[in-house]
Amino acid sequence: MPPVGTATAPTPLTTGTEDRASPVRLAARVLGLLLPHRRASDPRLDARPEHFPLQLAQLTDFIAAGEPIVFTLPGFPCKSPNPAKVLGRLPDEGERLSLTFLDRLCAEIGRLHEPGARILICSDGHVFGDLINVPDDHIDAYSDELTAMIDREGLDHLSTFDLRAVLGDLSYDEKRARVHEQYAPSAEELREQVLAEEETLRLYRGITRFLTEDTVGFPGTRSALQRECRRRAYGVIQRSRAWGELIAEHHPRAVRLSIHPQPAGVAKFGIRLLAAADAWTTPWHSSLLHRADGTWEFLRNEEAARRGRLVLRDGRPSHYEDHHVGPDEAC
């Protein structure tokens, strides 16, 4: 994998008329910039642009029209409520480096396609906050700081979108109910997919695991917790899919990115933000360790704290520096 937190260098630019006259060829080159950062559920595949016909068609459409390429990325919901996994409630160095990577990737695309590219971060915390036991005011604080971070860092290719942007002044509970009712698949339909489709089963198991790990203070037994999390996992997937449908309705031409592992050939392209041993790990489920070799790694907060010393940024916990990194080497 390329160095963490940086976009892969693009194929050297040419100035010949052939590339300028071929949106299809240019779309393949743009997709080639994404492939080194692909979060795949089929990692053995030697993925090439032709394995992603839908994304190629979407990219070609923007390029042929001479318009900026628009990506949508659901994610960045809120921090896990489990303090053993994260540093706190607000975005930290994990989010900052992840957002910086996404912005740089857009800049690299702009070197190939002059109108450029932008990514709309579609923060989904409010969509299922009640199911993951995170209060809406905590989600508001996270989302507001995420937007402020984008502004502070000058990440001009990024913007944000969340449940506050739709359905007017309704309460969050009313908005969640409306979105669920209008866009979510039925529980019966989803259960059938879990039984029949390997990808949906993998997603269900991954979310169940996250819910189990993120639950603190559960009064019942371990088996009771697992039953409860399996039930909530169905709701999280329903709401996530509903949110995806709402985003697609608002941005029908956008190329859809996902922070979850995806196979080639589906509607979403999985994107890896930073290095992690587990393909499901995200900045909001972990803390960030700056390793002695200069790379970064997402870890559970308790593991990162064991391996490194805490670093503050603007007076708040930011990340950990490996114990083998001297103060003069720390970034």
N, C-alpha and C positions, 0 to 999 in steps of 0.2 A: 504494500500500500504506500502511496506517496506520503511525504512528511506531513504530520498531523497539523491541521489548522491552516493549510495552504492549498490552493487550487493547483491542479496539475498544469504544467506549462502547455500551451496550445501548440498544435502543429504549426510550424513556421508559415507565416502568411505569404501568399503569392499575390501578384498584382495582375496576373493574366486575366483575359476576359472570360476564360472558361469557368472559373469559380464564381465570378460575379454573375454570369449568365445562368447558373445552375443552382436554384434554390434547394433542390433535392440533395445535391452534392454538399452544399454548405450545411444543410441540416444534419447530414451524417457527421460532418466535422464538429459541429456543436455538440451532438450527442457523444462524440468521442471524448469531449472534455468531461462529461458526466460519468462515463463508464468507470474510471479509476476510483470513483467515490461511491460506487453502487453498493447499496445494502441489499444483499441477495439472499433469497431463500433457496436458490439453486447454485451454490458457490462453485460447484464443479464445472458449470458451464463456462466455456471460453467466450464470454459475451462480446458480441460485435454489434454495430449499429443496426444491421439488418434483422437482428432478433427483436427489434422494438418498432414494428411497423406503425403502430398508432402514434407513438411519440414522434417518429420521423414525419408523419403526415401533419401533425400539429405544428412542429417546428417549421416545416416547409411552408405552411400557410402563413405564418408570421413573416418569414423571410421573403416570400413572393410578394407580400403586401408592403414590404419595406417598413414594417412596424416593429417596435420593441417586442421581444419575446416575453410573455408573461407566464410565470410559474406560480402555482399555489402550493403551499406547504402547511397542512394542518399539523399542529403540534404546539410546543412551548405553552402547555396549559397552566402549570403552577408547580411548585416544588412538592415532592412527596411529603406527607405528614409524618414520616418516620425519621426521627433525628439520627438514627443509626446509618441512614443512607445519604443525607444531605446536610449542608452547612446551615441552612436557615430557610426562610420563606421567600426570599427575594433572589432574583437572578444574580449570578456571580460569574467568576472567570469562565466557567463551563459554557454559560450562555454567550458571554462576550466573544470567546474564541469561535464558537459555533456560528454566531451571526457574522463575524468577520470573515470566516471561511465562505459563507454563502454570498456575501457581498463581493469578495474577490472572484468567486466563480462567475458571477454576473459580469464583472469587469473583464475577465478573460473571454467570455462570450462576446463582449462588445468589441474585442480586437478582431474577431472574425466577422461579426454582423454589426455594421456601424450603428444602426439604431439602438443597439444594446439589448439588455435584458433586465428584468426586475423580478423579485420574488415577493409575493404577498404572504406574510406569516399569519396564518389563520388560527389564532390562539383558541383552543377548544376547551379550556378549563371550565368555563361556565356551563358548557353543554352537558357535562356529566359530573359537576362538582358535588352534587348531592349523593352520587353513587360512590365517590372516592373519599367521602367524608372530609372535604376541604371547604371551609366557609367561603361564601362569595366575596366577602371583603378581603380575604387573603388572596383570592384570585385577582381581584381588582388591583391590589397593590403589586402583585407580580407582573400583571399585564402593563400597568402604568410604568413600572421601572424598566420593563423590556423596551417599551417605546422610547423612554428617556435615554436608554443605553444606545439605541440606534441613532438617536439625534446627537448624543455626545460624541460618539465614535465617528460621526460623519459617514454612516453607511447608507449612501444615497440610493443604492439599488434595492433597498428593503423598505417595506411598509407593513403595517399590521391591520388586522381585521378580527373582530371578535363579536360575541353575541350582543354587545351593546350597540352594534351598528345596524341591527335589524329589529323589527317589530316594535319600534317606538318606545314608549315609556312603560310598557308592561313590566311586571316584576320578573326576576330571573326564573322563579318557579313557573310562572305563566309562559314565559318564552320557551323554557325547556319542554313544557307540555305541548305547546304548539308545534315546535320543531319535530318532536317525537311523533306526534299524531300525523303530521303532514308527510314526513320523509322516511321514517324508520321502517325497516322490514318487521314483519310480525315475529313474535317469539317462536311460533311454530315453524315458520319459514327458516329462521336462523338455526333452530335445533336440527332441522333436516340437513342444512348445509354443514353443520359441525360433524354430523354423522357421515356425510357423503364426500366432503371436500377436504383434502389434506391441508390446504392453505388456511381454511377457516378453522379447522381443528387446531392448527399450530397457533393461530392468533388467539383463540379461546384459551388455550393452555397458558400462553404467555401473559395474557391479561389477568387470568386467575392467579398466576404466580405473583404478579405485581401487587394485586389487591391483597393477597395474603401477607406479603412482606411489608406492605405499607400500613396495615391495620395495627394500631397500637391500643392497648387497654381493652382488648376484647374480653368480656367476662366469662365466656363459655370455654368449652374444650377445643382442642386443636381440630378435631374432626368437625365440630360444629362451625368453627371458623372457615374451614375449607368449603363446607356446604354453602355457607353464606356468601363466600367469595365467588363460588361457581355461579350462584344466582345473580350476583351483581355483575359478573363478567358479561353475561348475556345483555344486560342493560347497557353497559359501557359500549359494547360493539354496536348495538342498535343505535345509540345516540351518535357514535362516531360516524356510522354510515349515514345517518340523517344529516349530520353536519357536512359531510362530504357532498351529499346531494344538494344541500342549500348553497354551498360554495360553487358547485358546478352550475347551478341556476344563475348565480350572480356573475360568474366568470366562465361562460360556456366554452370559450376557445382556449383557455389556459392549459398548459401542460401540468399535469397533476403529479407532484412529488409526495413521498411518504417517508416518515421516519421508521416505519416498520419494514422488515425484510420483505421483498416482493420477488416473484419469479419473472422471467422475461416474458414479454408478450401480453401482459395485462395492462389495465388502464392506468395504473400508478407505477411510478419509477421510484424504487427505494433509494434513499440518499443517506450516506453515512456522514455524520457531522465530525466526530473525532474518534480516535482509537479507543476500543474497548474489547475485552476478551469475549464478552457476550454481545451478540449482534442486536440484542434488544435494549442495551443500556443507552440512556439518554442523559443530557445535562440535568434534567429535572428529577432523575431517580438516583443521582450519584453526586460525588464530589470529584474535583479535578486534582491530579497529582502531576507536578512538573518533575520529570524524571532526570536522573543525572546525565543521561545522554542527550538532553535537550528536547525530547519529545514529551507529549502530554498523554495522560491516560485517565479515563473515567473509572472510579472505584467507589465502593461503598465508603461512606464517610469514616466509619470506624477503622477500615483498612487503610484508607489514605492517611488518617491521623497516626496510625502505627508506623507508617513508612516515611512520614514527612513532618515538617513543622508548619504551623498555620501562618498564612500570609494575609494581611489586611489590605484592602483597597478602599480609600475614602472612609476609613474607620470601620468598615464592615468585613466580616470573614469573606475571603475571596477564593483561596485555593491552598494547596499544600506544596511545599518545596521538598524534594527528596533530601533526606539527611546528608547525602553525599554531595549536595550542591552547596557551594560556599556562598556567603552573602553577596560577594562581588559578581557571582555568576548568575544569580537569580534575576529573572526578568521582571 
